[in-house]
Amino acid sequence: MNESVKTIIHRMTPKYLLTRLAGVLARNELGSLTTWAITKFISKYGIDMSEAQKEKPEDYKTFNEFFTRDLKDGARPICPEENRLCMPVDGTIAEFGDITQGRIVAAKGQDYSFRVLVGGNDEDAAVFKDGKFICIYLSPANYHCIHMPIDGTLKKMLFVPGKYYSVNPTYVKTISELFTKNERAVCLFDTPAGPMAMVLVGATIVGSISTEWHGEVSPNKLKQVTVWDYSDKDISLKKGEKMGKFYLGSTVILLFGQDAVSFVDGLESGKPVKLGEPLADSTSN
């Protein structure tokens, strides 16, 4: 099907209704129906269940439990170098590079404002001016938990309400500024490499986004940007430690300050990556 036709159909689809319905079905215990659906999902996407702590479909009471399954110890070694950042998720690199004139590349011919991405606050955005970014797409087949790429202390989290467009690369290319239109959670950290933003982007059929310190961030009934200040809470997470999860695949975008990190050699758009693999080196002294 032509990409423009697919996009038109996708725009007309009742994405909010489908997403909420998926969330309801995914969090309920449906017995043999859940087991059957998980079995079909594993087969369709070729998921390697030998990596999971619980390998059998019948071991999961709900789809959400399956989506956020834990991996066996050692399944994702975290790069040990002290000044090296690691990949925060399993996924595929969509784009990466420099934040230039306040814009981030989403796909060829598409870019968007990093200020809008982080919620529209000038002070929050200023620390990432002329910095670097990487955008990693998680397909339904990927491990859905999100981990820290570097040690970090949480300073603030924002919930930004929005749409539920699919983050499939086809729609990222054809829907202008998709990432700043979709619902998202923006997590702002202080790290040894300076300020870092981890933006967890919602999407069609993503039943929920949650963080380890807050629990479920999305869905909720909030209609405007909402801020939680953690500057006096001393919430610190180590490199490789779990910080959140998607209930189905979506996208994580990382932002860093100017001259804060240097990406490792070999990164390419479209390249599959796994949690714990080298991402970048901190350039701070």
C-alpha beads as a LAMMPS data file, in Angstrom:
LAMMPS data file: protein, C-alpha beads

285 atoms
284 bonds

1 atom types
1 bond types

-500.0 500.0 xlo xhi
-500.0 500.0 ylo yhi
-500.0 500.0 zlo zhi

Masses

1 110.0

Atoms # bond

1 1 1 0.000 0.000 0.000
2 1 1 1.228 3.516 -0.835
3 1 1 2.699 5.304 2.217
4 1 1 0.466 8.361 1.788
5 1 1 -2.639 6.171 1.630
6 1 1 -1.542 4.283 4.767
7 1 1 -1.039 7.602 6.529
8 1 1 -4.502 8.850 5.571
9 1 1 -6.060 5.630 6.883
10 1 1 -4.010 5.862 10.063
11 1 1 -5.092 9.468 10.669
12 1 1 -8.741 8.383 10.358
13 1 1 -8.363 5.428 12.744
14 1 1 -9.806 6.003 16.252
15 1 1 -6.378 5.726 17.881
16 1 1 -7.372 6.904 21.362
17 1 1 -10.224 4.397 21.565
18 1 1 -8.054 1.540 20.256
19 1 1 -5.253 2.404 22.675
20 1 1 -7.530 2.523 25.703
21 1 1 -9.262 -0.703 24.655
22 1 1 -5.893 -2.410 24.235
23 1 1 -4.904 -1.218 27.691
24 1 1 -8.037 -2.663 29.282
25 1 1 -7.625 -6.032 27.562
26 1 1 -3.896 -6.195 28.307
27 1 1 -4.241 -5.649 32.055
28 1 1 -7.023 -8.194 32.647
29 1 1 -6.578 -11.885 33.426
30 1 1 -8.321 -13.745 30.596
31 1 1 -7.006 -17.252 31.249
32 1 1 -6.638 -19.450 28.201
33 1 1 -7.433 -16.524 25.888
34 1 1 -4.414 -14.641 27.260
35 1 1 -2.193 -17.714 26.839
36 1 1 -3.425 -18.226 23.268
37 1 1 -2.840 -14.573 22.359
38 1 1 0.663 -14.539 23.877
39 1 1 1.533 -17.729 21.992
40 1 1 0.380 -16.172 18.712
41 1 1 2.286 -12.953 19.478
42 1 1 5.517 -14.871 20.178
43 1 1 5.135 -16.776 16.904
44 1 1 4.272 -13.714 14.805
45 1 1 7.218 -11.620 16.016
46 1 1 9.774 -14.382 16.517
47 1 1 10.410 -13.522 20.168
48 1 1 13.235 -15.454 21.842
49 1 1 11.622 -16.548 25.097
50 1 1 14.760 -18.382 26.214
51 1 1 16.005 -14.948 27.373
52 1 1 13.003 -14.425 29.648
53 1 1 12.891 -15.400 33.309
54 1 1 9.529 -17.018 32.592
55 1 1 9.752 -18.821 29.238
56 1 1 6.261 -20.319 28.893
57 1 1 3.220 -18.308 27.700
58 1 1 1.045 -19.910 30.371
59 1 1 3.308 -18.447 33.076
60 1 1 1.878 -14.972 32.366
61 1 1 -1.507 -14.023 33.814
62 1 1 -1.955 -10.920 31.638
63 1 1 -0.638 -9.454 28.416
64 1 1 0.907 -6.588 30.395
65 1 1 2.904 -9.057 32.452
66 1 1 4.180 -10.611 29.230
67 1 1 4.941 -7.253 27.574
68 1 1 7.063 -6.173 30.538
69 1 1 8.678 -9.557 31.143
70 1 1 11.995 -9.595 32.971
71 1 1 15.047 -11.090 31.321
72 1 1 17.358 -13.644 32.872
73 1 1 20.356 -12.323 34.772
74 1 1 23.198 -11.686 32.344
75 1 1 20.986 -11.627 29.239
76 1 1 21.971 -7.987 28.611
77 1 1 25.519 -7.246 29.828
78 1 1 26.005 -3.562 30.603
79 1 1 29.187 -2.044 29.115
80 1 1 31.461 -1.635 32.154
81 1 1 33.593 1.372 31.199
82 1 1 33.070 4.150 33.753
83 1 1 32.776 7.021 31.254
84 1 1 30.807 5.064 28.649
85 1 1 27.039 5.331 28.279
86 1 1 25.032 2.267 27.272
87 1 1 21.964 1.705 25.150
88 1 1 18.859 2.106 27.338
89 1 1 16.664 -0.360 25.439
90 1 1 16.459 -3.062 22.819
91 1 1 15.334 -1.464 19.569
92 1 1 16.387 0.108 16.298
93 1 1 18.191 3.434 15.942
94 1 1 15.840 5.774 14.096
95 1 1 18.092 8.842 13.999
96 1 1 20.905 10.398 16.021
97 1 1 23.202 13.375 15.813
98 1 1 23.405 17.069 16.675
99 1 1 20.601 19.345 17.811
100 1 1 20.929 22.107 15.230
101 1 1 19.117 25.448 15.337
102 1 1 16.735 24.003 17.918
103 1 1 15.694 21.096 15.698
104 1 1 16.055 17.308 15.870
105 1 1 15.938 15.051 12.808
106 1 1 13.091 12.512 12.896
107 1 1 13.590 11.077 9.404
108 1 1 14.772 12.232 6.009
109 1 1 12.923 15.474 5.285
110 1 1 11.355 15.583 8.763
111 1 1 12.536 17.403 11.866
112 1 1 10.969 18.851 15.012
113 1 1 11.578 21.262 17.882
114 1 1 13.461 19.843 20.875
115 1 1 11.942 22.627 23.036
116 1 1 8.432 21.414 22.242
117 1 1 9.531 17.799 22.731
118 1 1 10.526 18.417 26.371
119 1 1 7.304 20.259 27.193
120 1 1 7.833 23.802 25.931
121 1 1 9.640 25.249 28.969
122 1 1 12.574 27.471 27.943
123 1 1 14.608 26.709 31.072
124 1 1 14.274 22.930 30.636
125 1 1 15.196 23.192 26.958
126 1 1 18.133 25.609 27.305
127 1 1 20.538 23.023 28.723
128 1 1 20.208 20.912 25.543
129 1 1 20.837 23.744 23.073
130 1 1 23.384 22.628 20.456
131 1 1 23.628 19.256 22.163
132 1 1 23.112 15.731 20.865
133 1 1 20.194 13.333 20.566
134 1 1 19.409 9.740 19.734
135 1 1 16.008 8.277 18.940
136 1 1 15.460 4.521 19.382
137 1 1 12.334 2.755 18.131
138 1 1 11.018 -0.278 20.019
139 1 1 8.982 -2.668 17.897
140 1 1 6.368 -4.988 19.445
141 1 1 8.984 -7.764 19.333
142 1 1 11.481 -5.961 21.561
143 1 1 12.072 -6.186 25.305
144 1 1 9.896 -3.357 26.636
145 1 1 11.694 -2.195 29.778
146 1 1 13.777 0.990 29.742
147 1 1 17.066 1.271 31.637
148 1 1 19.468 4.050 32.550
149 1 1 22.277 4.719 30.025
150 1 1 24.366 6.378 32.764
151 1 1 24.127 7.055 36.494
152 1 1 21.551 9.773 37.059
153 1 1 19.663 11.742 39.710
154 1 1 16.080 12.566 38.786
155 1 1 15.260 16.277 38.937
156 1 1 11.883 16.527 37.236
157 1 1 9.279 14.614 35.246
158 1 1 6.688 16.071 32.911
159 1 1 3.603 14.478 31.406
160 1 1 2.771 16.015 28.024
161 1 1 -0.688 15.078 26.693
162 1 1 -1.097 14.472 22.994
163 1 1 -2.081 12.177 20.168
164 1 1 -1.540 8.436 19.738
165 1 1 0.010 8.199 16.287
166 1 1 1.946 5.039 15.543
167 1 1 5.707 5.559 15.808
168 1 1 6.338 3.059 13.023
169 1 1 9.029 4.573 10.753
170 1 1 6.492 4.917 7.923
171 1 1 4.399 7.388 9.921
172 1 1 7.412 9.190 11.382
173 1 1 8.377 9.998 7.778
174 1 1 4.892 11.064 6.665
175 1 1 3.361 12.820 9.708
176 1 1 4.987 16.166 10.415
177 1 1 6.579 16.533 13.889
178 1 1 4.971 13.312 15.085
179 1 1 7.042 13.000 18.281
180 1 1 5.955 16.433 19.516
181 1 1 2.309 15.603 18.792
182 1 1 2.169 12.325 20.717
183 1 1 1.590 11.888 24.440
184 1 1 4.873 11.480 26.331
185 1 1 6.695 11.407 29.649
186 1 1 9.807 13.601 29.872
187 1 1 12.311 12.605 32.576
188 1 1 15.093 15.093 33.357
189 1 1 18.250 13.880 35.094
190 1 1 21.552 15.234 36.325
191 1 1 24.367 12.855 35.344
192 1 1 28.190 12.754 35.316
193 1 1 27.869 13.847 31.657
194 1 1 25.654 16.801 32.579
195 1 1 21.886 17.193 32.056
196 1 1 20.086 14.353 30.263
197 1 1 16.496 14.007 29.112
198 1 1 14.830 10.642 28.580
199 1 1 11.629 11.123 26.601
200 1 1 9.243 8.149 26.584
201 1 1 6.871 8.592 23.653
202 1 1 3.406 7.032 23.647
203 1 1 1.850 5.570 20.514
204 1 1 -1.110 3.674 19.095
205 1 1 -1.929 0.554 21.163
206 1 1 0.702 1.446 23.810
207 1 1 -1.583 0.717 26.749
208 1 1 0.590 2.453 29.335
209 1 1 3.894 4.147 30.149
210 1 1 5.233 3.792 33.686
211 1 1 8.343 4.749 35.642
212 1 1 9.911 3.023 38.624
213 1 1 9.434 6.020 40.951
214 1 1 5.912 7.078 39.919
215 1 1 4.178 4.020 38.552
216 1 1 1.753 4.530 35.669
217 1 1 2.232 7.949 34.063
218 1 1 0.019 7.332 31.057
219 1 1 -2.895 6.897 30.515
220 1 1 -4.449 9.551 32.716
221 1 1 -7.057 12.289 32.505
222 1 1 -4.632 15.207 32.564
223 1 1 -5.316 17.643 29.720
224 1 1 -2.274 19.885 30.107
225 1 1 1.443 19.614 30.748
226 1 1 1.897 18.376 34.325
227 1 1 5.167 18.618 36.260
228 1 1 6.491 16.603 39.193
229 1 1 9.507 18.180 40.924
230 1 1 11.913 15.626 42.414
231 1 1 14.799 17.998 43.140
232 1 1 14.531 17.346 46.904
233 1 1 13.708 13.609 46.728
234 1 1 17.184 12.141 46.074
235 1 1 15.981 9.613 43.473
236 1 1 19.208 8.233 41.993
237 1 1 19.546 5.349 39.535
238 1 1 22.666 3.524 38.393
239 1 1 23.710 2.783 34.812
240 1 1 21.795 -0.268 33.624
241 1 1 19.131 0.024 36.332
242 1 1 15.493 -0.156 35.200
243 1 1 13.792 3.262 35.068
244 1 1 10.528 2.536 33.282
245 1 1 8.573 0.417 30.849
246 1 1 6.261 0.500 27.864
247 1 1 3.247 -1.775 27.646
248 1 1 4.064 -2.594 24.006
249 1 1 6.664 -1.001 21.752
250 1 1 7.220 2.718 21.290
251 1 1 10.142 5.193 21.177
252 1 1 12.773 6.546 23.573
253 1 1 14.577 9.799 22.780
254 1 1 17.704 10.830 24.702
255 1 1 18.982 14.426 24.803
256 1 1 22.389 15.590 26.032
257 1 1 23.991 19.004 26.452
258 1 1 26.529 20.669 24.186
259 1 1 29.883 18.822 24.063
260 1 1 28.691 16.435 26.806
261 1 1 28.974 13.125 24.946
262 1 1 30.600 11.644 21.866
263 1 1 28.747 8.819 20.135
264 1 1 30.704 5.601 19.644
265 1 1 31.743 4.548 16.165
266 1 1 29.442 2.272 14.214
267 1 1 26.067 3.809 15.043
268 1 1 23.766 3.954 12.019
269 1 1 20.140 4.809 11.373
270 1 1 18.235 1.546 10.992
271 1 1 20.734 -0.437 13.060
272 1 1 19.269 -2.860 15.653
273 1 1 20.714 -2.391 19.140
274 1 1 20.372 -4.085 22.507
275 1 1 20.259 -2.799 26.049
276 1 1 23.739 -2.444 27.535
277 1 1 25.663 -2.048 24.273
278 1 1 27.968 1.000 23.961
279 1 1 26.176 4.240 23.093
280 1 1 28.527 7.142 23.760
281 1 1 31.449 8.364 25.825
282 1 1 31.172 11.176 28.325
283 1 1 33.456 14.045 27.395
284 1 1 33.325 15.656 30.852
285 1 1 36.473 15.740 32.932

Bonds

1 1 1 2
2 1 2 3
3 1 3 4
4 1 4 5
5 1 5 6
6 1 6 7
7 1 7 8
8 1 8 9
9 1 9 10
10 1 10 11
11 1 11 12
12 1 12 13
13 1 13 14
14 1 14 15
15 1 15 16
16 1 16 17
17 1 17 18
18 1 18 19
19 1 19 20
20 1 20 21
21 1 21 22
22 1 22 23
23 1 23 24
24 1 24 25
25 1 25 26
26 1 26 27
27 1 27 28
28 1 28 29
29 1 29 30
30 1 30 31
31 1 31 32
32 1 32 33
33 1 33 34
34 1 34 35
35 1 35 36
36 1 36 37
37 1 37 38
38 1 38 39
39 1 39 40
40 1 40 41
41 1 41 42
42 1 42 43
43 1 43 44
44 1 44 45
45 1 45 46
46 1 46 47
47 1 47 48
48 1 48 49
49 1 49 50
50 1 50 51
51 1 51 52
52 1 52 53
53 1 53 54
54 1 54 55
55 1 55 56
56 1 56 57
57 1 57 58
58 1 58 59
59 1 59 60
60 1 60 61
61 1 61 62
62 1 62 63
63 1 63 64
64 1 64 65
65 1 65 66
66 1 66 67
67 1 67 68
68 1 68 69
69 1 69 70
70 1 70 71
71 1 71 72
72 1 72 73
73 1 73 74
74 1 74 75
75 1 75 76
76 1 76 77
77 1 77 78
78 1 78 79
79 1 79 80
80 1 80 81
81 1 81 82
82 1 82 83
83 1 83 84
84 1 84 85
85 1 85 86
86 1 86 87
87 1 87 88
88 1 88 89
89 1 89 90
90 1 90 91
91 1 91 92
92 1 92 93
93 1 93 94
94 1 94 95
95 1 95 96
96 1 96 97
97 1 97 98
98 1 98 99
99 1 99 100
100 1 100 101
101 1 101 102
102 1 102 103
103 1 103 104
104 1 104 105
105 1 105 106
106 1 106 107
107 1 107 108
108 1 108 109
109 1 109 110
110 1 110 111
111 1 111 112
112 1 112 113
113 1 113 114
114 1 114 115
115 1 115 116
116 1 116 117
117 1 117 118
118 1 118 119
119 1 119 120
120 1 120 121
121 1 121 122
122 1 122 123
123 1 123 124
124 1 124 125
125 1 125 126
126 1 126 127
127 1 127 128
128 1 128 129
129 1 129 130
130 1 130 131
131 1 131 132
132 1 132 133
133 1 133 134
134 1 134 135
135 1 135 136
136 1 136 137
137 1 137 138
138 1 138 139
139 1 139 140
140 1 140 141
141 1 141 142
142 1 142 143
143 1 143 144
144 1 144 145
145 1 145 146
146 1 146 147
147 1 147 148
148 1 148 149
149 1 149 150
150 1 150 151
151 1 151 152
152 1 152 153
153 1 153 154
154 1 154 155
155 1 155 156
156 1 156 157
157 1 157 158
158 1 158 159
159 1 159 160
160 1 160 161
161 1 161 162
162 1 162 163
163 1 163 164
164 1 164 165
165 1 165 166
166 1 166 167
167 1 167 168
168 1 168 169
169 1 169 170
170 1 170 171
171 1 171 172
172 1 172 173
173 1 173 174
174 1 174 175
175 1 175 176
176 1 176 177
177 1 177 178
178 1 178 179
179 1 179 180
180 1 180 181
181 1 181 182
182 1 182 183
183 1 183 184
184 1 184 185
185 1 185 186
186 1 186 187
187 1 187 188
188 1 188 189
189 1 189 190
190 1 190 191
191 1 191 192
192 1 192 193
193 1 193 194
194 1 194 195
195 1 195 196
196 1 196 197
197 1 197 198
198 1 198 199
199 1 199 200
200 1 200 201
201 1 201 202
202 1 202 203
203 1 203 204
204 1 204 205
205 1 205 206
206 1 206 207
207 1 207 208
208 1 208 209
209 1 209 210
210 1 210 211
211 1 211 212
212 1 212 213
213 1 213 214
214 1 214 215
215 1 215 216
216 1 216 217
217 1 217 218
218 1 218 219
219 1 219 220
220 1 220 221
221 1 221 222
222 1 222 223
223 1 223 224
224 1 224 225
225 1 225 226
226 1 226 227
227 1 227 228
228 1 228 229
229 1 229 230
230 1 230 231
231 1 231 232
232 1 232 233
233 1 233 234
234 1 234 235
235 1 235 236
236 1 236 237
237 1 237 238
238 1 238 239
239 1 239 240
240 1 240 241
241 1 241 242
242 1 242 243
243 1 243 244
244 1 244 245
245 1 245 246
246 1 246 247
247 1 247 248
248 1 248 249
249 1 249 250
250 1 250 251
251 1 251 252
252 1 252 253
253 1 253 254
254 1 254 255
255 1 255 256
256 1 256 257
257 1 257 258
258 1 258 259
259 1 259 260
260 1 260 261
261 1 261 262
262 1 262 263
263 1 263 264
264 1 264 265
265 1 265 266
266 1 266 267
267 1 267 268
268 1 268 269
269 1 269 270
270 1 270 271
271 1 271 272
272 1 272 273
273 1 273 274
274 1 274 275
275 1 275 276
276 1 276 277
277 1 277 278
278 1 278 279
279 1 279 280
280 1 280 281
281 1 281 282
282 1 282 283
283 1 283 284
284 1 284 285
